[in-house]
Structure formats: structure tokens, C-alpha cells
């Protein structure tokens, strides 16, 4: 006959297992951790490094590097490669903001400077980071400030997720002239590029630069084979984003970015008023396999309709 003590322990263990399964379904598999280092936060899945979010004062802007594939443990993005070595892996920036450049060129033209970086949730089924930044030229007052909230999880052995939300608040009235150098972007390693035999595909099934450039689509996926392993990275736009879904600026050498700023509605520029906050949300899915086997379409559907809202606090 089973004792009341054993029955109680059994019930508690069953309840704990259920809670764990629910947490996995909502936030991803357990085993993700974040560790602060000098001017960076390193994120691990188990004992393996997945990504580092870098914020050194010498950088043009904060960025993620490496962004390691779930099977290869090698970065699917490049920190700097020709052509256009100013593309740093996975990042957010913008050119032609009140005459400043927060995308490329020297720091005196403009820099997105991290002013605070903290770990909100350090381990478990997910980690959460918060970062505040100022957009300014050296010695000058900022033209804008932003707040970022980043949630990272590992739903399976073959999938890693980075949910990136940014709230941008102009300090002064901003004019952003028409530019392709704008907003959230990724630069794949050359080995996974279309030029090396990789595949760039959007939600409609259009492929390559010729098929995706300037096209409206909720997501694009870039994948290829390296050392016998197929891996890739997809970027999803959240339906709450202004003008969703926007056009994509894509290149066969490995660059892709969802941005309306190359196609402004007046064909000239976009204006943002001081104090009017703009919120943008994206999900990055780093996966093994191709688009179909990785279930990228299904992943986007869940992101758009079911995943937890991680809005940046006011």
C-alpha cells in the first residue's frame, strides 16, 4: 500500500513536470543562461555559446555576434566581410538621420551608444536582456534615445529564437532621408550566401535577390550548407509594426533587411516628431535544415498570434 507521503511526493513531481512542459511550450526548452562580461552579455544554450550581445564604446552600434547555428556551433552571420564590411552580423541602425550616419562611416558621423545594459532574467527556459541607447555624435546632445528588450530561448535542439523589441523616441524632430541603410538587418557568412549556393526565400516562396528585393513579405529566410550541415537564419516582422508588412532590401551576397525607408511614401523622406515613440518588433529564428524542414512558416504564425508580448516598460 502506497503511503500518503509517497502519494504527495508523486503528485508534486507530476505537477512540477506539467509546469515544466507548459514553460517549455511558452518560452522554449530549459537550459538557456546569460553571463555578463566587459561590454557584452554572452548567452549559452547548455554549455555552448549561442550568441553575444556586444556594446563596446568603440562600436558603431550594438550588435549580436556570433550567432551560432544549433548544430554546427559556428556563426551563421559574419562580424565583417567584403563587400560592405560595416555590416556587423545582426544589428539595428540607420543612415541619413538629421544628416547623421548611424549605420556606417566613422564614429564622428554618428554613433548608437549603449548607456545601460542589464540581465533581467539570467537563466531557465529563456533569458531576457534590456539595453538603453543614445543616438548622438561625439560631444553633442542625442537626437534620439531607444530602449531594447531582448528575449532569447531554445525551443528545441535545432532552433534558437531571438525576440528583439526596440522603442525609439526622438529627442528632437527627425528627418530620415530615403536610405537603404536602415533598421533591423542581418549579414550572413559568405558560405551560406546565394552566391555560394545558399537560398534566400520569402513567405510567398520568391527566391534570391531578384525575387525578394523590394517585395512585401512578413518574413525572409536565408540558409545554406556548410561542411555538410544545412543551417540558416530567418527574420520575422511582427504584425504590430508600423506599415507591416514592409518591403525587403536583399542582396545575394548575404545581406537582408525589412525596411520601408528605401521606399518612403513620398519618395523622399520620413519625419518623426520629438517625443513620439515608434515601437518595432522582430523575431530571429536560427535553425538547422531548410525553410520547410525547420517549420519557418509555422514558427512565424505562432510568433504573430501566440507568443508572449515582451513590450519594453514605459
NORFEN-V953466 format. One record per residue. RES is the residue in one letter. OMEGA is omega as a letter, one per 20 degrees, with the letter a starting at -180 (999 if undefined). Layout:
# NORFEN-V953466
<<RES/OMEGA> <RES/OMEGA>>
This chain:
# NORFEN-V953466
<<X/a> <X/a> <X/r> <X/a> <X/a> <X/r> <X/r> <X/r> <X/a> <X/r> <X/a> <X/r> <X/r> <X/r> <X/r> <X/r> <X/r> <X/r> <X/r> <X/r> <X/r> <X/r> <X/r> <X/a> <X/a> <X/a> <X/a> <X/a> <X/r> <X/r> <X/r> <X/a> <X/r> <X/a> <X/r> <X/r> <X/a> <X/r> <X/r> <X/r> <X/r> <X/a> <X/a> <X/r> <X/a> <X/r> <X/a> <X/r> <X/r> <X/a> <X/r> <X/r> <X/a> <X/a> <X/a> <X/r> <X/a> <X/a> <X/r> <X/a> <X/r> <X/r> <X/r> <X/r> <X/i> <X/r> <X/a> <X/r> <X/a> <X/a> <X/a> <X/a> <X/r> <X/a> <X/r> <X/r> <X/r> <X/r> <X/r> <X/r> <X/r> <X/i> <X/r> <X/a> <X/r> <X/r> <X/a> <X/r> <X/a> <X/a> <X/r> <X/r> <X/r> <X/r> <X/r> <X/r> <X/a> <X/r> <X/r> <X/a> <X/a> <X/a> <X/a> <X/a> <X/a> <X/a> <X/a> <X/r> <X/a> <X/a> <X/r> <X/a> <X/r> <X/r> <X/r> <X/a> <X/a> <X/r> <X/r> <X/r> <X/a> <X/a> <X/a> <X/r> <X/r> <X/r> <X/a> <X/r> <X/r> <X/a> <X/r> <X/a> <X/r> <X/r> <X/a> <X/r> <X/a> <X/r> <X/a> <X/r> <X/a> <X/r> <X/r> <X/r> <X/r> <X/r> <X/a> <X/r> <X/a> <X/r> <X/a> <X/a> <X/r> <X/a> <X/r> <X/r> <X/a> <X/a> <X/r> <X/a> <X/r> <X/r> <X/a> <X/r> <X/a> <X/r> <X/a> <X/r> <X/r> <X/r> <X/r> <X/r> <X/a> <X/r> <X/r> <X/r> <X/a> <X/a> <X/r> <X/a> <X/a> <X/r> <X/a> <X/a> <X/r> <X/r> <X/a> <X/r> <X/a> <X/a> <X/a> <X/a> <X/r> <X/a> <X/r> <X/r> <X/r> <X/a> <X/r> <X/a> <X/r> <X/a> <X/r> <X/a> <X/r> <X/a> <X/r> <X/r> <X/a> <X/a> <X/a> <X/a> <X/r> <X/a> <X/r> <X/r> <X/r> <X/r> <X/r> <X/r> <X/r> <X/a> <X/r> <X/a> <X/r> <X/a> <X/r> <X/a> <X/r> <X/r> <X/r> <X/a> <X/r> <X/r> <X/r> <X/r> <X/r> <X/a> <X/r> <X/a> <X/r> <X/r> <X/a> <X/i> <X/a> <X/a> <X/a> <X/r> <X/a> <X/r> <X/a> <X/r> <X/r> <X/a> <X/r> <X/a> <X/r> <X/a> <X/r> <X/a> <X/r> <X/a> <X/a> <X/a> <X/r> <X/a> <X/a> <X/a> <X/r> <X/r> <X/r> <X/a> <X/r> <X/r> <X/r> <X/a> <X/r> <X/r> <X/r> <X/r> <X/r> <X/r> <X/r> <X/r> <X/r> <X/a> <X/r> <X/a> <X/r> <X/a> <X/a> <X/a> <X/r> <X/r> <X/a> <X/r> <X/r> <X/r> <X/r> <X/a> <X/r> <X/r> <X/a> <X/a> <X/a> <X/a> <X/a> <X/r> <X/a> <X/a> <X/r> <X/r> <X/r> <X/999>>
